């Protein structure tokens, strides 16, 4: 059952701290396992609603990251969140391609388990062999 859409005129968006990286996708958390005042570089603040889709997030990232706008770019998205011990975990939520939309891109933040306070880790990978 699909969640009710958010009335974006009446509901205030939440801040989604987003960290954008270049290179091959990985799910290592070492870049987050440091003092909270020393989080990784490349932070972008996105204001989103819980019904924002992965495609919407990809478009927001493309607006601020030139490498994400390239036709060969794939955006590997993961939620970063602290576990009970305070160490960060990453959970992959999708990999929208910059140049094309797929059905999986319609997943919403709510449907992938986003909670206020989670951060978004985005790895921009340029895939070779993609037509220009």
C-alpha positions in Angstrom: 0.0 0.0 0.0 1.4 3.4 -1.0 1.9 6.1 1.6 -0.3 9.2 1.4 1.4 12.0 -0.6 2.7 14.9 1.5 0.9 18.3 1.0 4.0 20.2 0.2 2.2 23.6 0.7 1.3 22.8 4.3 4.1 20.5 5.5 7.6 21.9 6.2 10.4 20.0 4.5 13.2 18.4 6.5 17.0 19.0 6.1 18.7 16.1 4.4 22.5 16.4 4.9 23.9 15.0 1.7 27.6 14.0 1.0 28.5 13.8 -2.6 31.6 11.8 -3.7 33.2 10.9 -7.0 34.4 7.5 -7.9 33.3 3.9 -7.7 30.5 2.9 -5.4 31.3 1.4 -2.0 29.6 1.0 1.3 32.5 1.7 3.7 31.7 3.9 6.7 35.2 5.0 7.6 34.6 8.5 6.3 31.8 8.9 8.8 33.5 7.3 11.8 35.0 10.5 13.2 34.0 13.3 15.5 30.7 14.9 14.6 32.4 18.2 14.1 34.6 16.6 11.4 32.2 15.0 9.0 33.3 14.4 5.4 33.8 17.2 2.9 31.4 17.6 0.0 28.3 18.3 2.1 25.2 19.7 0.4 22.0 20.6 2.3 18.8 19.5 0.6 15.4 20.4 1.9 13.1 17.5 1.1 9.8 15.9 2.1 9.3 12.2 3.0 7.6 11.6 -0.3 10.6 12.8 -2.4 11.6 10.2 -4.9 15.1 9.0 -5.7 14.7 10.7 -9.1 13.9 14.0 -7.4 17.0 13.6 -5.2 19.1 12.8 -8.2 17.9 16.0 -9.9 18.8 18.1 -6.8 22.3 16.6 -6.7 22.7 17.2 -10.4 21.9 20.9 -9.8 24.9 21.3 -7.5 27.4 18.7 -8.7 28.7 19.0 -12.3 30.0 15.4 -12.5 26.5 14.1 -11.7 25.2 15.9 -14.8 27.3 13.9 -17.2 25.4 11.4 -19.3 27.6 8.5 -18.1 26.9 9.2 -14.4 25.3 6.8 -12.0 24.4 8.1 -8.6 24.8 5.4 -5.9 22.7 6.5 -3.0 22.9 5.2 0.6 21.4 6.3 3.9 24.0 7.0 6.5 22.8 6.6 10.1 24.3 5.9 13.5 23.7 2.5 15.1 23.2 2.0 18.9 26.9 2.3 19.6 27.3 5.6 17.7 29.1 4.1 14.7 27.7 4.9 11.3 26.1 2.4 9.0 25.4 2.7 5.3 22.4 1.1 3.6 22.1 1.2 -0.2 18.7 2.6 -1.3 19.2 2.9 -5.1 21.3 4.0 -8.0 19.6 6.3 -10.4 21.3 7.0 -13.7 21.7 10.7 -14.6 20.5 10.3 -18.2 17.5 8.0 -17.8 14.7 7.3 -15.4 13.7 3.8 -14.3 10.8 2.5 -12.2 13.1 2.0 -9.2 13.8 5.7 -9.2 10.2 6.3 -8.0 11.0 4.9 -4.6 10.4 7.5 -1.9 12.5 8.4 1.1 9.7 7.1 3.3 9.6 3.8 1.4 13.3 3.2 1.9 13.2 3.8 5.6 14.4 7.3 5.9 14.1 8.9 9.4 14.8 12.5 10.4 18.5 12.8 11.2 19.6 10.3 8.6 22.2 11.5 6.0 22.4 10.7 2.3 25.7 9.4 0.9 25.9 9.8 -2.9 28.7 8.3 -4.9 28.9 9.7 -8.5 30.3 7.0 -10.7 31.1 7.6 -14.4 30.3 4.3 -16.2 32.4 3.6 -19.3 30.8 2.5 -22.5 27.7 4.7 -22.0 26.7 6.4 -25.3 27.1 10.2 -25.3 
